[in-house]
Amino acid sequence: FMPQMPFTARPITDLRLEIVPVPSQLDRPKAPADPSNLLEIGRYGERLVYMILQRQRHSLSYRGQHPSNVEVVWVNEFQESGHPFDVQIVYHLPGSVKWVFIEVKTTVTDDKAMFEISTDHLACAQALGQDFHIYRVYGATKKNEKVAQVENLAACINTKQVKLYLEI
């Protein structure tokens, strides 16, 4: 699946691997009833990232441009969409609208660095370049979650800031 929004390929220039602050007073999502349920853990992470971005939306900018309005959409809020992204940020700029797509990967551990991504995620990352990010939630359901952001996944793969692995 590829997003049906207008986009054009851009040069790979903006690489960032950073920790996103989780506000201490954030009203965190309810912890899953079954901590071994991977679907519930994933939804917890998606909801947490959505809540963080909702809170930050007034200070977000799109490549240095300050939009008149920013919407944060959790595309899986009511049911799994099947898209290779979980959250969209919609920037309303003068004369245009821009989208950023975010895939959220969640773990209950504090340090598990490896996780699965699909060929749809890779294709979307290549097509969208700077407009496709991965957010990694560590320590999900704990009071001190850590959220790491990988901006421009395709560029990070190409420059070996992140690595792909195969398992047989």
Protein Blocks (a to p, Z undefined) as FASTA:
>chain_A
ZZfbdcdddddfbdcdddddddfklccddddfblmlmklmmmmmmmmmmmmmmmmmmmgc
eehiacfbdcdddfklmocehiabfbdcddddehiacdddddddddfbfklfbdcddfkl
mmmmmmnmmmpccdddehihiakbccdddehkllmmmnopaccdddZZ
